[in-house]
Amino acid sequence: MSNPIVAVVRTAVPQALAVIGGAAHFFATHPLLLLLSLLPASLRAYQLKYGNAPQALEIVVEGARVLFAVLAVYAANGNAGPLFSSETWTRIWKTILPRTAAMRPEDWIQAAAAYFAAMAVLWLAGYAFEKFVFPGALHIVYFIKNMTVIPLTILIILRLIRWI
């Protein structure tokens, strides 16, 4: 009998790579999400380059990320109606919540393992940018990270819980 932990780890890396690829494809094929990512990426780069940025920028950055997640769920579920309609979101919730509820405990363990493997891959990519591609240009590194890594992380989480 094989060790269940070894089985989870053995499948986590391929699942992580698949979920990164799926999230990247979803991101690249939804131009509105790409454009929305420019806002927090630009503000983070500004904060790093010039320092004393107003605290209100933090609210804008986090608000843009929440809107990003909302738009991703909306787009992934067939643009089920007007974005700001309660009927639209009722229909979406009735679609996505059963998918998440159907996850068995081992699915959650597998999703968590894939998440950590995916985060390790994204961390390595960010580290490579920081140390080798743009050493000393921290504002450029943070722009790239905020334009790619953070949106991909949001999409990875949404994919792993089966909302997109």
N, C-alpha and C positions, 0 to 999 in steps of 0.2 A: 504494500500500500504506500502510495507516495505522500509526501508531506504536503498538506494543503497550503502552507505558506510558500513553499517552493513553487507550487502550481500557480499561485496568484502572481508572484514575482515574474515567473516565466511568461505569463500572458500580459502582464502590465506594460512592458516596454513596447511590444507591437501595438497594443491598444492605444498607448500614449501617442505613438507616432501616427497612427490612423486618426486619432481625434485631433491632433495638431494639424494634420493635412486637411481634414474635413472643416475645421474651424477656419483655417487659412483660405480655403476655397470659398466658404460662405462669406467671409470678410471681403475677399477680392471681387466677388460677384454682386455685392450690394454697395454701389457707389455712395449712397446716402450715409452708410456706416463709415466708409472711408473719409468722407468729408467731415462728418461729425467728430471723428478722431483727431482731426487737425486742431480743433479748439483746445482740448486739454493738453495736447502735445506742444502746441505753441505757447500756451500759458506757462507750462512747466519749464520750457526752455527759457522763457523770459524771466521767471522767478530765479532760476539758477544763474543766469548771466548778470542780472542787475540787482539781485538780492532783495532788499526791502520792498517786496510786492504787497499790495493791499490784501488784507485777509479775505476780502470779497472774491478775489480770484479763486481761492480754494473752494468756495461755494459754487462758482461757475464750473470749475473742473469736475467736482464730484457730481453736480447736477447733469453735466454732459455725459458722464459715465452711466448714471442711472437711465437717462434717456437712451443711451446706446443699447443698454440691456433690454429696455422696453421695445425699442424699434426692432431689435434682433428677434425677439419672441414674436412680435407682430409679423415681421417679414417671413419668418420660418413657418408660420402657421397659415399661410395662404392669404395674407392681407384680407382677413375675414370680414371686412366692412370698414366703415369710417374709423379712423384711429382713435378718436375721442368719443366713441359711442359705448355706452355700458353694454349694449347687446353684443357688440363685437368682442369685448373682453369677457363677457359671460361665456360666449361660444369658445373662445380661446381657452379659458380656464377649464371648461368641460372637456376639452381635448387634451391639454397637457397634464393636468393633475392625475388622471387615471394612469397615464404612462409612468409617472413617477411613483404612484402608489403601487403599481405592479412590480416594482423592483424588489427582488428578494434580498435578504441580508447579504448573501454572497455577491449580489450585483453591486451593493453599496461598497463592500470591501474591495471589489474589483475596480469600481469607479475611483475610490480613494487612492488605490495603488497606482492606477493610470494617471490620476491627477498629479501625484507626487513625482512620477516619472516625467510627465510632461513639463512640470515646473522646473525640474532639474535640467531638461533640455533647453528650455527658454532661458534659464539662469546662465547656462554655459554660453549661449548665444550672446546674451547681454554682456557677460564678462569679456568675451572675445572682442566685442565692439569697444568696450571701455579701455581695454589694455592694449589692443593691437591695431584697431582700425582708426580710432580717434583718440589717442592718448592725449590728455590735457584739455580736450574740448568737451568738458562735461555737459555743457548745455546742448551740444549736438547729440551726444549719446542719449541724454534724457529725452530729447525730441523723438529720436528714433524708437527708444523703448516705449514711450507713451503713445507713439503712433502704431506700434506693432505688438509688443509684448502684453501690455495691459488689455487692449481690445481682444487679443487672442485668448488671454486668460479668462476673460468674461465669457467668451464664446465656448471655450473648453468646458467651463463649469456648466453652462446651459446645455451643452451636448451631453455631458455625463449624467445630468439629472433628467435627460430626455425632453427638455423643453424646446430644443431646436433640432 
